[in-house]
């Protein structure tokens, strides 16, 4: 499938960032502009990219994620990509190291979540979401105050393969959280912003493939209009059409849509027979 065709199935990118200082390098990297709509959270927007500044903590992160979904709901027909980006402490990683999160644990609830692996050259890390800043670095993990809440809300709006977390190490046992200042945050986040753009591009590619495979080809409407399908048969028709598209058998489906059948049952049988014959 060519780049032009795939572009038609692209998802927008929604970024959730806790602090304005963290957001600034990302805003510059993606060329975003402020949206002055009087909303509950500061929001920035560019071509296919949205960013919200949530504020610290799980409650703010959850609210800002839900807010961003609500105000961008009609921007695209496809589920958005979600990325939570920002600074984090870490027990063993060096300052400035950008890491992609492979597991999230909420320290308060003990609940754990597992983002799906995505191709990346970055080191991966467990992320512990805490209610107060971590100063003991008790586990070999990254520590933040928003990740688990972001995940819980974002995965209600998009498939889990559309949701990732990217953190840059701002403090560790040798450089405690009290040593962080505005200048350091800016430098760390500039590095993260570059990696964030690469991650977003990779996620867009995967999302486009997902959206294309799960969308309905044009022949679906032609078939649906010709026959009276029961509720169960309608589901079977949609699923079969998606399978034709995923298997790149749309020409076969177009041919079926032009043939004469007496009943909806007959056309479904023909579709299933061709799927078995041609699909690999």
Protein Blocks (a to p, Z undefined) as FASTA:
>chain_A
ZZklmmmmcccdddddfbfklmmmmmmmnopacddehpabdcdddehiacddebgcjklm
mmmmmmmmmmmmmmpcbdcddddddddddfkbcghiacddfbdcdfklopacdddddddf
bdcddddddfbdcfklmagcdddfklmmmmmmmmmmpcfklpccddddfbdfklcfklpc
fklmmmmmmmmmmmmmmmmmmmmmmmmmmmmmmmccfklmmmmmmpccdfklmmmmmmmm
mmmmmnopmmmmmmmmmpccfbfklmmmmmmmmmmmmpZZ
